[in-house]
Amino acid sequence: MLSTLSFLMLLSCSEGDDEDHGFSSAELVGTWDLVEIRLSEGVDMDGNGTHSSNLLNEADCISGAIVMREDTSYQFEQTSFKVILNANSEYDTDCYGTYLATGAWASNGSEVAFQGSEVLGTLQLIGNRIIKSEDKELPGVEAYIYEKR
């Protein structure tokens, strides 16, 4: 907890660097929707015959959003899910609730750190997206990608 708070203070003290990285804190304020859960391999969980490496194309029970406010507070809400291997040796998604978090955020222009959420931590700012890189069990969640509304 102490290291997270120290990191948040470091990020907030370096706001003058925002222009160098292309993201100002003002540009981050707003609602960021989960648009992709990138998998390491394509799957066909919905049985339509088309494989996709974006889990959101295969499982309609998953959604998520990060609301970042001017006062540097945030609200995070995302479906809790597991990717499981079923009896037919095919992947399924088990959605079982919602993960909620609130706290403070800070950015140095290339990363944004979220205090109060073990799930979010520090995410990368690339293009018009906030990206959380992962490496989980098969089929392997590589990244959660959010875009601003």
C-alpha positions in Angstrom: 0.0 0.0 0.0 2.8 2.4 0.9 4.6 1.7 -2.4 1.4 2.4 -4.3 0.9 5.7 -2.6 4.5 6.6 -3.2 4.1 5.8 -6.9 1.0 7.9 -7.1 2.8 10.8 -5.5 5.7 10.4 -7.9 3.3 10.4 -10.9 1.4 13.4 -9.7 4.6 15.3 -9.1 5.7 14.7 -12.7 2.6 16.1 -14.4 4.9 18.5 -16.3 6.0 15.5 -18.3 2.5 15.0 -19.8 3.2 16.9 -22.9 6.3 14.8 -23.6 4.2 11.6 -23.6 1.1 13.0 -25.4 -1.4 12.5 -22.6 -2.5 15.2 -20.2 -4.5 14.4 -17.1 -7.4 16.4 -18.6 -7.5 14.0 -21.6 -7.9 11.0 -19.2 -10.9 12.4 -17.4 -14.1 10.6 -18.6 -15.5 7.1 -19.1 -13.2 4.4 -20.6 -15.1 1.3 -21.8 -13.7 -2.2 -22.0 -13.5 -2.8 -25.8 -11.2 -5.9 -26.0 -9.9 -8.7 -23.9 -7.1 -9.9 -26.1 -6.4 -13.6 -25.9 -3.2 -15.4 -26.9 -5.1 -17.6 -29.3 -8.5 -17.4 -31.2 -11.4 -19.3 -29.6 -14.9 -20.1 -30.6 -16.8 -20.0 -27.3 -20.2 -19.0 -28.8 -20.2 -21.9 -31.3 -20.7 -19.7 -34.4 -17.8 -21.3 -36.3 -15.7 -18.1 -36.1 -12.6 -17.9 -33.9 -11.7 -14.6 -32.3 -8.8 -13.5 -30.1 -11.1 -10.9 -28.6 -13.0 -12.6 -25.7 -15.7 -9.9 -25.9 -16.6 -11.2 -29.4 -17.2 -14.7 -27.9 -18.7 -14.1 -24.4 -21.6 -11.6 -24.2 -21.7 -11.6 -20.4 -18.5 -9.5 -20.0 -18.4 -5.7 -19.7 -16.3 -3.1 -17.9 -15.6 0.6 -17.5 -13.3 2.9 -15.7 -14.7 6.4 -14.8 -11.8 8.8 -14.2 -12.9 12.2 -12.6 -11.2 15.6 -12.5 -10.6 15.3 -8.8 -8.4 12.3 -9.5 -10.9 9.8 -8.1 -12.0 6.8 -10.1 -14.7 4.1 -10.2 -14.0 0.8 -11.8 -16.6 -1.9 -12.6 -16.0 -5.1 -14.5 -17.6 -8.5 -14.9 -15.7 -11.2 -13.0 -15.1 -14.2 -15.2 -13.1 -17.4 -15.6 -12.2 -19.1 -18.9 -12.7 -22.8 -18.3 -12.1 -26.0 -20.4 -15.3 -27.9 -20.6 -15.9 -31.7 -21.0 -15.7 -31.5 -24.8 -12.2 -30.0 -24.6 -13.5 -26.6 -25.6 -13.2 -23.3 -23.8 -16.2 -21.7 -22.1 -16.6 -18.5 -20.1 -18.1 -18.5 -16.6 -19.3 -15.0 -15.6 -20.1 -14.9 -11.9 -20.4 -11.3 -10.6 -18.9 -7.9 -10.8 -15.6 -6.5 -9.5 -16.0 -2.9 -8.1 -13.2 -0.6 -7.0 -12.8 3.1 -6.2 -9.8 5.2 -5.2 -7.4 7.7 -6.6 -5.6 7.8 -9.9 -2.5 9.7 -11.1 -0.7 9.8 -14.5 2.7 10.8 -15.9 1.4 10.9 -19.4 2.4 7.4 -20.5 1.0 5.4 -17.6 -1.9 5.7 -15.2 -1.8 4.3 -11.7 -4.9 3.3 -9.7 -4.7 3.3 -5.9 -7.3 1.1 -4.2 -7.5 -1.7 -6.8 -5.3 -4.8 -7.0 -6.9 -5.6 -10.4 -6.0 -2.3 -12.1 -2.6 -1.4 -10.7 -0.6 0.6 -13.3 -1.8 0.6 -17.0 -0.1 1.9 -20.2 -1.5 4.7 -22.3 -1.1 3.9 -26.0 -2.8 5.8 -28.7 -6.4 6.4 -27.6 -6.3 3.4 -25.4 -5.6 2.4 -21.8 -4.0 -1.1 -21.8 -3.5 -3.5 -18.9 -1.1 -6.2 -20.0 -1.6 -9.7 -18.5 -0.4 -13.2 -18.8 -2.9 -15.7 -17.5 -3.6 -19.4 -18.1 -4.8 -20.7 -21.4 -6.2 -19.5 -23.7 -4.1 -16.7 -22.2 -5.4 -13.2 -21.5 -2.8 -10.9 -23.0 -4.4 -7.6 -22.4 -7.5 -5.7 -21.3 -8.1 -2.7 -23.6 -10.2 0.4 -22.7 -11.2 3.2 -25.1 -12.7 6.6 -24.1 -16.3 7.2 -24.8 
